[in-house]
C-alpha cells in the first residue's frame, strides 16, 4: 500500500468498534482528516485515486488445513468508499465500508493483537518506510511497556518494510536510506525513540537489535510515581513481597478432576503452578514454549532459584503477579495476563534455547 492508503486504513481502524462488527461503515469529516494530516486541502481527485487503490487492493491469506490440503483465500478490504463535497465551502464527508470477508479479520482486534497508537502522530510521517517501521516498533512495545529490547532477522525486517529493491541487498544502503532515514523522521514526529545495532555472523549482517522507548508512556509513568521498582525474573524474593493472589475461585477450591479438565496429568501439574488461571489451549501453548527453553534439572540450593520446569513456570507466574500489582499501583492494568506470560516465555526461548 502507498502511504496515503495506509493512512486512510489506519483512520478507519482507529474509529471502528471492535465489539460491533455490524457497524462496518466509518464516517469522518474531510476537514478533520486534513487537519490530522497537517495539510490545508486534499483535492478530491487525489482522494478518488486513493479510494480506487484501496478498493482494488487484494488480501491473500494462506491456510494449511492438513498435510494433504492447503487453502488460499483472496478478498478486498473495502467494498465501498464515498466522499460528499460542498463545492462552495470545500467541506466534505468521507465514508469507508469494509467488505464482508474483511470484517472477520478487521473486527477481531482482541484476537489479532491490534494496538492503539497515536494516529495524529503517525499521520505526520511522510515516508512509507517510516510509517511501517513506526507501527512495527509500537507493536513490539505492546500496550504495557515503556521500553523494550529485541532482535529481528534482517531478511524478516526487510520483508516487513517492503524493501524489495536489489540495492538493499547491501546492508550499508539499507542502513543509510531506510533505517537511519526512518530514525530521524520517527524521532522528529512521533513519541518513539529507538536505537539499533547490527548483529553479524562473520562479516555479514544477519539481524538487527532494537531498543525502543515510548516517551509518552515513560513520562506518564514517571508522573505517577517518583520511583518505579524494576523487578526482574528470579529476583522476586529479594524485591517487595508478592502478595498471594486471592484464594482460587470457589469452583477451583472444589475438588475437581484437573487431569480430565486439562487432558493430561502433565498439563494439569503445569496449570496448578499458574493457579489454574489459564485455559487448556493456553496451557498447551505454555507447555510448548517451556519445551523450547533450556531449564536445568533440580538444583535446589541456597544460591539458585532455578529448579525444574514446574518451578520455573511458577517463578514466571509470580513475576507476572508482581508486575500486575506494581502496574496497578501506578494506575495501569495488564489487560491480557496470558499474553504477558507468553511474551516472557517466548523471550526466554529466544535468549536461552533448549540445548
Secondary structure, DSSP 8 states (H G I E B T S, - for coil): --HHHHHHHHHHHHH--TT-TT--EEEEEHHHHHHHHT-S---HHHHHHHHHHHHH-EEEEEEEEETTEEEEEEEESEEEEEEEE-TTT--EEEEEEE-HHHHHHHT-HHHHT-----HHHHTT---HHHHHHHHHHHHHHTTT-SEEEEEEEHHHHHHHHT---GGGGSHHHHIIIIIHHHHHHHHHHSSEEEEEEEEEETTEEEEEEEEEEEHHHHHHHHHH-S------TT-TTTSS---------HHHHS---HHHHHSSHHHHHHHHHTTT-S-HHHHHHHHHHHHTB---S---STT-----HHHHHHHHHHHHHHHHHHHHHTT---S-HHHHHHHHHHHHHHHSB--
